[in-house]
Amino acid sequence: MHAVVEVLATPPAGLDTQGLADWLRGFFAPLFLVTVSVVALFFLFAREITRFVQFLAIAIGVGLVFYFPGLIEVLARGVAGALGVPG
């Protein structure tokens, strides 16, 4: 009985947030790619090249942040180092 109380009293070691993030990324990645493709094709067929290029630039930026989430931290450290901010 004493061992059961100890097991129930100890909290879990930690949540597996990386597993959840990988699962969500795997779930939403195809939806993101399909949405970007459909909108890009719409702009191309409508012959709105300026909007197509703008959308493509934004989609690439969002895709980079989505597929490589550590990229924001690396860029922020690089900008801070270039500006001379210690950290």
TINUKE-256652 format. One record per residue: residue number from 1; x, y, z of N, C-alpha, C, O in turn. Coordinates in nm, 2 decimals, always signed. Example, Ala and Ser with C-alpha at 12.3 -4.5 7.8 and 13.67 -1.06 7.14 Angstrom:
BEGIN
(1 (+1.32 -0.57 +0.78) (+1.23 -0.45 +0.78) (+1.32 -0.33 +0.78) (+1.42 -0.33 +0.85)) (2 (+1.28 -0.22 +0.71) (+1.37 -0.11 +0.71) (+1.29 +0.00 +0.79) (+1.34 +0.11 +0.80)) 
***
This chain:
BEGIN
(1 (+0.08 -0.12 +0.00) (+0.00 +0.00 +0.00) (+0.09 +0.13 +0.00) (+0.05 +0.22 -0.07)) (2 (+0.20 +0.12 +0.07) (+0.28 +0.24 +0.08) (+0.35 +0.27 -0.05) (+0.36 +0.39 -0.09)) (3 (+0.38 +0.17 -0.13) (+0.44 +0.19 -0.27) (+0.34 +0.26 -0.36) (+0.38 +0.34 -0.44)) (4 (+0.21 +0.22 -0.35) (+0.11 +0.28 -0.43) (+0.09 +0.43 -0.40) (+0.07 +0.51 -0.49)) (5 (+0.10 +0.46 -0.28) (+0.08 +0.60 -0.24) (+0.20 +0.68 -0.29) (+0.18 +0.80 -0.34)) (6 (+0.32 +0.63 -0.29) (+0.44 +0.70 -0.34) (+0.43 +0.72 -0.49) (+0.46 +0.83 -0.54)) (7 (+0.38 +0.62 -0.56) (+0.37 +0.64 -0.71) (+0.26 +0.74 -0.74) (+0.28 +0.82 -0.83)) (8 (+0.15 +0.74 -0.67) (+0.05 +0.84 -0.70) (+0.08 +0.98 -0.65) (+0.04 +1.07 -0.71)) (9 (+0.17 +0.99 -0.55) (+0.21 +1.12 -0.50) (+0.31 +1.19 -0.58) (+0.32 +1.31 -0.58)) (10 (+0.39 +1.12 -0.66) (+0.49 +1.18 -0.74) (+0.44 +1.23 -0.87) (+0.37 +1.15 -0.94)) (11 (+0.46 +1.35 -0.91) (+0.41 +1.40 -1.03) (+0.49 +1.34 -1.15) (+0.60 +1.29 -1.13)) (12 (+0.44 +1.35 -1.27) (+0.51 +1.30 -1.38) (+0.64 +1.38 -1.40) (+0.65 +1.49 -1.37)) (13 (+0.74 +1.31 -1.46) (+0.87 +1.37 -1.48) (+0.86 +1.50 -1.57) (+0.93 +1.59 -1.54)) (14 (+0.78 +1.50 -1.67) (+0.77 +1.61 -1.75) (+0.68 +1.58 -1.87) (+0.66 +1.46 -1.91)) (15 (+0.62 +1.68 -1.93) (+0.53 +1.66 -2.04) (+0.62 +1.65 -2.17) (+0.72 +1.72 -2.18)) (16 (+0.57 +1.57 -2.26) (+0.64 +1.56 -2.39) (+0.59 +1.66 -2.49) (+0.51 +1.63 -2.58)) (17 (+0.63 +1.78 -2.47) (+0.58 +1.89 -2.56) (+0.65 +1.88 -2.70) (+0.59 +1.92 -2.80)) (18 (+0.77 +1.82 -2.71) (+0.83 +1.81 -2.84) (+0.75 +1.71 -2.92) (+0.73 +1.73 -3.04)) (19 (+0.70 +1.60 -2.86) (+0.62 +1.50 -2.93) (+0.49 +1.57 -2.98) (+0.45 +1.54 -3.09)) (20 (+0.43 +1.65 -2.90) (+0.31 +1.72 -2.94) (+0.33 +1.82 -3.05) (+0.26 +1.82 -3.15)) (21 (+0.44 +1.89 -3.04) (+0.48 +1.98 -3.15) (+0.51 +1.91 -3.28) (+0.47 +1.96 -3.39)) (22 (+0.58 +1.80 -3.27) (+0.60 +1.72 -3.40) (+0.47 +1.67 -3.46) (+0.45 +1.67 -3.58)) (23 (+0.38 +1.62 -3.37) (+0.25 +1.57 -3.42) (+0.17 +1.68 -3.49) (+0.11 +1.66 -3.59)) (24 (+0.16 +1.80 -3.42) (+0.09 +1.91 -3.48) (+0.15 +1.96 -3.61) (+0.08 +1.99 -3.71)) (25 (+0.29 +1.96 -3.62) (+0.35 +2.00 -3.74) (+0.32 +1.90 -3.85) (+0.30 +1.94 -3.96)) (26 (+0.32 +1.77 -3.82) (+0.29 +1.67 -3.91) (+0.15 +1.67 -3.96) (+0.12 +1.64 -4.07)) (27 (+0.06 +1.72 -3.87) (-0.08 +1.73 -3.91) (-0.11 +1.85 -4.00) (-0.18 +1.84 -4.09)) (28 (-0.05 +1.96 -3.96) (-0.09 +2.09 -4.03) (+0.00 +2.12 -4.15) (-0.03 +2.20 -4.24)) (29 (+0.11 +2.05 -4.16) (+0.20 +2.07 -4.28) (+0.14 +2.05 -4.41) (+0.15 +2.13 -4.50)) (30 (+0.07 +1.93 -4.43) (+0.00 +1.91 -4.56) (-0.11 +2.02 -4.59) (-0.13 +2.06 -4.70)) (31 (-0.18 +2.06 -4.48) (-0.28 +2.16 -4.50) (-0.22 +2.29 -4.54) (-0.28 +2.36 -4.62)) (32 (-0.11 +2.33 -4.48) (-0.04 +2.45 -4.52) (+0.00 +2.45 -4.66) (-0.02 +2.54 -4.73)) (33 (+0.06 +2.34 -4.70) (+0.11 +2.33 -4.84) (+0.00 +2.33 -4.94) (+0.01 +2.39 -5.05)) (34 (-0.11 +2.26 -4.91) (-0.23 +2.27 -5.01) (-0.29 +2.41 -5.02) (-0.32 +2.45 -5.12)) (35 (-0.30 +2.47 -4.90) (-0.36 +2.61 -4.90) (-0.27 +2.70 -4.98) (-0.32 +2.78 -5.06)) (36 (-0.14 +2.70 -4.96) (-0.04 +2.78 -5.03) (-0.05 +2.76 -5.18) (-0.05 +2.85 -5.26)) (37 (-0.06 +2.63 -5.22) (-0.06 +2.59 -5.36) (-0.19 +2.64 -5.43) (-0.18 +2.70 -5.54)) (38 (-0.30 +2.63 -5.36) (-0.43 +2.67 -5.42) (-0.43 +2.82 -5.44) (-0.47 +2.87 -5.54)) (39 (-0.39 +2.90 -5.34) (-0.39 +3.04 -5.34) (-0.29 +3.09 -5.45) (-0.32 +3.18 -5.52)) (40 (-0.17 +3.03 -5.46) (-0.07 +3.07 -5.56) (-0.13 +3.04 -5.70) (-0.11 +3.12 -5.79)) (41 (-0.19 +2.93 -5.72) (-0.25 +2.90 -5.85) (-0.36 +3.00 -5.89) (-0.37 +3.04 -6.00)) (42 (-0.44 +3.04 -5.79) (-0.54 +3.14 -5.81) (-0.48 +3.27 -5.86) (-0.53 +3.33 -5.96)) (43 (-0.37 +3.32 -5.79) (-0.31 +3.44 -5.84) (-0.24 +3.43 -5.97) (-0.25 +3.52 -6.05)) (44 (-0.19 +3.31 -6.00) (-0.13 +3.29 -6.13) (-0.23 +3.29 -6.24) (-0.21 +3.36 -6.35)) (45 (-0.34 +3.22 -6.23) (-0.45 +3.22 -6.33) (-0.52 +3.35 -6.34) (-0.57 +3.38 -6.45)) (46 (-0.52 +3.43 -6.24) (-0.59 +3.56 -6.24) (-0.49 +3.66 -6.30) (-0.52 +3.78 -6.32)) (47 (-0.37 +3.62 -6.33) (-0.26 +3.71 -6.39) (-0.23 +3.82 -6.30) (-0.21 +3.94 -6.34)) (48 (-0.23 +3.80 -6.17) (-0.20 +3.90 -6.07) (-0.06 +3.87 -6.02) (-0.04 +3.82 -5.91)) (49 (+0.04 +3.90 -6.10) (+0.18 +3.86 -6.07) (+0.23 +3.93 -5.95) (+0.31 +3.87 -5.87)) (50 (+0.20 +4.06 -5.93) (+0.25 +4.13 -5.81) (+0.20 +4.07 -5.68) (+0.27 +4.05 -5.59)) (51 (+0.07 +4.04 -5.68) (+0.01 +3.97 -5.56) (+0.07 +3.83 -5.54) (+0.09 +3.79 -5.43)) (52 (+0.09 +3.76 -5.65) (+0.15 +3.63 -5.65) (+0.29 +3.64 -5.58) (+0.32 +3.55 -5.49)) (53 (+0.37 +3.73 -5.62) (+0.51 +3.74 -5.56) (+0.50 +3.78 -5.42) (+0.58 +3.73 -5.33)) (54 (+0.41 +3.87 -5.38) (+0.39 +3.91 -5.24) (+0.35 +3.79 -5.16) (+0.40 +3.77 -5.05)) (55 (+0.25 +3.72 -5.21) (+0.20 +3.60 -5.14) (+0.31 +3.50 -5.12) (+0.32 +3.43 -5.02)) (56 (+0.38 +3.48 -5.23) (+0.49 +3.38 -5.22) (+0.60 +3.41 -5.12) (+0.65 +3.33 -5.05)) (57 (+0.63 +3.54 -5.11) (+0.73 +3.59 -5.01) (+0.68 +3.56 -4.87) (+0.75 +3.52 -4.78)) (58 (+0.55 +3.60 -4.84) (+0.50 +3.58 -4.71) (+0.48 +3.43 -4.68) (+0.51 +3.39 -4.57)) (59 (+0.44 +3.35 -4.78) (+0.43 +3.20 -4.76) (+0.56 +3.14 -4.73) (+0.57 +3.05 -4.64)) (60 (+0.67 +3.18 -4.79) (+0.80 +3.13 -4.76) (+0.84 +3.17 -4.62) (+0.90 +3.08 -4.55)) (61 (+0.82 +3.29 -4.58) (+0.85 +3.33 -4.44) (+0.78 +3.25 -4.34) (+0.84 +3.21 -4.24)) (62 (+0.65 +3.24 -4.36) (+0.57 +3.16 -4.26) (+0.61 +3.01 -4.26) (+0.62 +2.95 -4.16)) (63 (+0.64 +2.96 -4.38) (+0.68 +2.82 -4.39) (+0.81 +2.80 -4.32) (+0.83 +2.69 -4.26)) (64 (+0.91 +2.89 -4.33) (+1.04 +2.88 -4.26) (+1.02 +2.88 -4.11) (+1.08 +2.80 -4.04)) (65 (+0.93 +2.96 -4.06) (+0.91 +2.97 -3.92) (+0.83 +2.84 -3.87) (+0.86 +2.79 -3.77)) (66 (+0.74 +2.79 -3.96) (+0.66 +2.67 -3.93) (+0.75 +2.55 -3.93) (+0.74 +2.46 -3.83)) (67 (+0.83 +2.53 -4.03) (+0.91 +2.41 -4.04) (+1.04 +2.41 -3.96) (+1.09 +2.31 -3.92)) (68 (+1.09 +2.53 -3.93) (+1.22 +2.54 -3.85) (+1.19 +2.64 -3.74) (+1.23 +2.76 -3.75)) (69 (+1.13 +2.60 -3.63) (+1.09 +2.70 -3.52) (+1.21 +2.76 -3.45) (+1.19 +2.86 -3.39)) (70 (+1.32 +2.69 -3.45) (+1.44 +2.75 -3.38) (+1.51 +2.86 -3.46) (+1.60 +2.92 -3.41)) (71 (+1.46 +2.88 -3.58) (+1.52 +2.98 -3.67) (+1.50 +3.13 -3.61) (+1.58 +3.21 -3.63)) (72 (+1.39 +3.15 -3.54) (+1.36 +3.28 -3.49) (+1.47 +3.31 -3.38) (+1.52 +3.43 -3.38)) (73 (+1.50 +3.22 -3.30) (+1.60 +3.24 -3.19) (+1.74 +3.27 -3.25) (+1.81 +3.35 -3.21)) (74 (+1.77 +3.19 -3.35) (+1.90 +3.21 -3.42) (+1.91 +3.35 -3.48) (+2.01 +3.42 -3.47)) (75 (+1.81 +3.39 -3.55) (+1.81 +3.52 -3.62) (+1.81 +3.63 -3.51) (+1.88 +3.73 -3.53)) (76 (+1.74 +3.62 -3.40) (+1.73 +3.72 -3.30) (+1.87 +3.73 -3.24) (+1.92 +3.85 -3.21)) (77 (+1.94 +3.62 -3.21) (+2.08 +3.63 -3.16) (+2.17 +3.69 -3.26) (+2.26 +3.77 -3.22)) (78 (+2.16 +3.66 -3.38) (+2.24 +3.72 -3.48) (+2.22 +3.87 -3.50) (+2.32 +3.95 -3.51)) (79 (+2.10 +3.92 -3.50) (+2.07 +4.06 -3.50) (+2.12 +4.13 -3.38) (+2.18 +4.24 -3.39)) (80 (+2.10 +4.07 -3.26) (+2.14 +4.13 -3.14) (+2.30 +4.14 -3.14) (+2.35 +4.24 -3.09)) (81 (+2.36 +4.04 -3.19) (+2.51 +4.04 -3.19) (+2.56 +4.15 -3.29) (+2.66 +4.21 -3.27)) (82 (+2.49 +4.16 -3.40) (+2.53 +4.26 -3.50) (+2.51 +4.40 -3.45) (+2.58 +4.50 -3.49)) (83 (+2.41 +4.42 -3.36) (+2.38 +4.55 -3.31) (+2.47 +4.58 -3.18) (+2.46 +4.69 -3.13)) (84 (+2.54 +4.48 -3.14) (+2.63 +4.50 -3.02) (+2.56 +4.48 -2.89) (+2.61 +4.52 -2.79)) (85 (+2.44 +4.42 -2.89) (+2.37 +4.39 -2.76) (+2.43 +4.27 -2.70) (+2.43 +4.16 -2.77)) (86 (+2.47 +4.28 -2.58) (+2.52 +4.15 -2.51) (+2.41 +4.06 -2.48) (+2.30 +4.09 -2.45)) (87 (+2.44 +3.93 -2.49) (+2.34 +3.83 -2.45) (+2.37 +3.71 -2.52) (+2.29 +3.61 -2.50)) 
***
